[in-house]
């Protein structure tokens, strides 16, 4: 794709405004194009309860990788990144099962960091 463009009127003019062609080569505008992969929709995977609140494990594809977060069911409160790169559906299923079991045993989100 060329980076310059020749204006249509080769006759010189005294002013150089975008409305009046000058016949000179002018740089074309460069527009940023996103080469990043789009962010996917959020998918609730599972719910669990602690003595204080209901929580939800949510998956979302970000930059091509599946990320799993632990969030309050109300949407208000602390969110934790549980996993940022999963290799397979089997790994996701194992993560959900183990994470919920551990969180219920601890009675707080396993990613909280008190263990």
Helices and strands as residue ranges (DSSP letters): E 4-6, E 25-27, E 43-49, E 54-62, E 65-72, E 80-83, H 89-106, G 110-112
